[in-house]
Amino acid sequence: MKSYLKYLLLVAMLVAGDWISGVVISDLARKQARDNRIGLLLEDKINSDIIVLGSSRALNNYVPSVIDSLTGKSCYNLGVSGSNILFHETMLDLVLSRKQLPELIIYNVDDYGALCKMDGIVYRKDVLYPYVDEPMIGDAVCRELNKNKWVSRLSGSYRQNVNLINALKYLTEGREAADYSTTNFDTDGANILEMRAEDRVPQYGSQRALRELPPYEQQHVEALNRIISKCRDQNVNLLLSLPPLYMPSTPGFEEALRSMAGSDVRIVSFAGSLTNANDFFNTDHLNKSGAHKFSLMIANEIIK
């Protein structure tokens, strides 16, 4: 009997240790992360009428306060730098899983990365790591890392091993420093780029233009279709937006997007709407001046 009790006590200690370590690592990792917008979303602290989704072109180009002031609708930016359409679908799933749904999703469509593979544009699982305790996020991280989903749900230390390094970083270095172009968020979740002394006015990127549209990435095409269907199923309006670029658009990209999306999906293209170099931070992204001008255009489209 004593041996049996010792065994039970050992198991209880291991389970408790596993749970405690998971809780501690999770807490430290969340404190270390600069981007806490997913945490705010999970806590139902983001209940805006309009949500902006997409990559850095979403994060840097859309000024929620401008959209808010013109439309009378609250707006929040959930763009994530370097992220692909598969990650954007996960962000949409999180938005649509909350109690209060937005009226409108503005999905910034990257030319040409939304439909094709683009170097440096990936599934940003690292942004999800601090929130793996949320089952939807935990399952997505397991899928991306080929981790066992059920073991992850049962074991806090196994689930949180992706956060161990960042938890230790918090103890030694504190919170992650803000990066000027990717994690310098304002109160509405955006990262608007104001030109600094070291920032040069960009040159038109004619040499960056592609002569033809690359092959479709089938996973991306399927994700686009799911994004459209999920918004439709939840009665959430969807606006597909192509932002201004300081380089030529990829030939055939917009036509392919419109063909795939169908006639009942609202698509607006502003690819050539701004042509002054002083409105751009670089060939891909607007600066503060351009972002304000573009956000006024988007707001007027919403009013229409």
N, C-alpha and C positions, 0 to 999 in steps of 0.2 A: 504493500500500500504506500509506504514511504517513497519507494522508487517511482511509483506512478504519479504521486504528487509532485515529486521533483521534476519529472518530465513535463507535467502540465505547467509548472512554474516556469521552466525554461522556455517552453513554447510561448507562454504569455509574455515573458520578458522580450523575446525576439519580436513578437508581433507589436508590442508597445514601442520597442526601439525603432522598428521599421516605420511605424506611424509617426513617431516624434521626429525622426530624421527627415521624413518627407515634409512634415509641416515646417520645420526650421528652414530647410533648403528652399522651399517654395516661398516663404516669407522674405528671405534674404534676396532671392532672385528677383522678386517683384520690386523690391526696394532699389535694386541695382539698375533695373531697366529704365532707360530714358523714356521709351515709348510705352505709356500706360493707358493708351486709348482703349485697347481691348478690355482692360480691367474696368474702365469706366462703363463700357458697353455692357459687360457682364453684370455690373452692379446697377443697371438700368438708370445710369446717370447721363446717358446720351439718348434723348428722346426728341430729336429734331424732326421737323417736317420733311427736310431734304437731306439726304446723305450722299456725299461724293465718294466714289470708289475708284480705284485704279492704282497706277504706279506713281513714280515721281512726277510725271506730267499732271497727275491729279493733285498730288500733294502740294506742288509748287505753283500751279496755275489758277486754282480756284479759290477766291477769297470769300468765305462764307458770310462775313459781315456785309459785303457789297450785295450779295444775292439776297440776304435777309432784308436789307434796307429797301430794296427795290420791289421785292415780291411780297413782303410782309410775312414770309414763311421762315422759320428758324432753319439754319443750315449748319451741318458739321462735316468736316473733311476727314475721311478715313483712308486717304491714299497712303501707300507704302512704297518707298523707293526700291527699285530693283526687283519688283514683284511681277509675276506673270498672271495670266488670266485664270490659271488653276487656283492660285492663291486668292485672287479676287472673288472667285466663286465661294471659297471658304469664308471670306469676310462677309459676303452676302448672306451665307447661311447663318452666320452669327447675328447679323442685323435682323433677319427674318425670324429668328428664334426668340426674340425679345417680346415682352408683353405689348409694348406700344410700337406698331409698325410705322415707318415713314410713309408719307404720301408719294414721294418721288425718290427714285434712285438715279443720280447722274453717274453713268458709267463712262469714264474717260477711256476711249479706245486708242491704243497705241498703234501707230502706223510704223511698222508692219508686224510688230511683236504680238498683237492680239491674235493673229491667225497663223503666224509662222514662228519658227524658233529664232531667238535673238540672243546673241552673246550677252552675258551679264544680267539677263532677265530670268529670274528663277522663282521657284516656290519658296517664299521666305518663312520657312519653318522656324527659324531662330526667333522671329517676332512672336511666335505662338508659344515658345518654350515656357515662359513664366506662368502660363495659364493652362498647363496640361492637366490640372485637377478638374477642369471642366471636361466632361466626357466627350463632347463633340470635338474639342480641340485635342484632347488626349488621343482619340482614335485617329485623327488626321496626322498627328505626329508619329504615331505607331506605323501608320501606313507608309509615310515618307521614309522612316528609318528602318522599316522591316522589323519592328519590335512586336512582341506578342501582346496583343490587345488585352487579353484577359489577365495575364500576369501583371500588366501595367495597371489595370484597374484594382487589383488586389494588393499590390505592393507599392507603398509610398516611395521607398528608396529607389526601386526600379523605375518607377514613373518619373521621379525627379532627377535621375542621374544626368539628364541633359542640362540641368541647371546648376550642377555642383560647382563648376568653374566660376560661373558668374556670382554664385553665392559667396564663394571665397573672395572674389574680387571686391564685393561690397564690404566685406570685413576689413580688407586691406586698403582699398582705394575709395570707397564710398560709391555714390551713384554715378552711373555712366555719364561722361561729359557730353554735352550737346554738340552735335555736328551741325555746322552752319547750314548745309543744304539738305540734310536728311532727317534730323531729329530736333530741330530748333522750333518746336511747335508753339503756335499761339493758342489762345483760349478756345478757339474753334477747331483745333486739330490740324490746321494748315501750317505749312512752312514756306512763307512768302520770302522771296529772295530780293533783298535790297542791294543794289550795287555798292561795293566797297572800293576803297582806293586801289586795292590790288586787282580788282576785277576789270578786265578789258572788254570793250564793246566787241561783240562777236562779228566774225566775217561770215558772209552768206555761205552755207555749206553745200555748194553745188557738187563738190567732189564726193560728198557722202550719199548722194542720191543713188538709188538702185535703178538699173535699167529695166528690170522686170521683177515681178512679185516672186519671191522664193516659194518653194513647195509648201503647201499647207501642213501644219502640225495637227494631225487628226485629233489629238487630245484637246487642243485649243479650240478647234471647231466645235467639238462636242460640248466643251465647257461654255462656249458662247450660247449654244442652243439651250443648255440647262439654265443659264442665267436668265434668258428671256422667258423660259417656261416657268421658272420659280417666281419671278415677279408677277407674271400673268396669273398664276395659281393663287397668289396671295393678294391679288387686286392692288398691287403696288405699281404705280406708273414708272416706266423706264425710259430714260433719255440716253441714247448713245451719242457721245460727243467726241468729235475729232478736233483737238486743239490746234492753235496756230503753231507753225514750225518755221524756223529760219533756214529752211532747205526745201527742195522739191519733195512733193509727196511721192510715194512709191506708185508707179503706174499700175492701175488695175486694182489697187487695194480698196478704195472706197466702193467701187462697183461690186467687188467680191463681197464686201461686208453687207451692202444693201441686198444683194441677192440671197445671202445666207439668212439675214435677219427677217426678211419678208416685208411686205408693204405695210403691215399694221404696227411695225415698230418705228418709233420716232428716231430719226438719225439726223444730226446737224453737223455740218462740217465747217470749221473755221480755219482750215489748213492754210489758206492764203489771205486771211482777213487782216493780219498785221504784217507790215512789210518794213517798218522802221527798226533798224538795228538797236536803237535805244530802248526798245520794249522787250528785248531779249537778254537773258542771262548767258545763254549759250544757244547753239542751234536747236537744241531739244526743249529748252525750258524758258518760260517767260520770267522777267524780273518783276519787281513790285509794280512798276508803271504798266507793263503789259498785262500782268495778272488782273489789275483793277479794270483795265479796258475790256479784257476778255470776259471777266465776271459780269460786267454790265451787259455784254452781248448774251451771255447765257441766261441772265435774269430776264431779259426781254423775250427770249425764246420760251421761258417758263410761263411768262404772262400770256403769251400767245396761246 
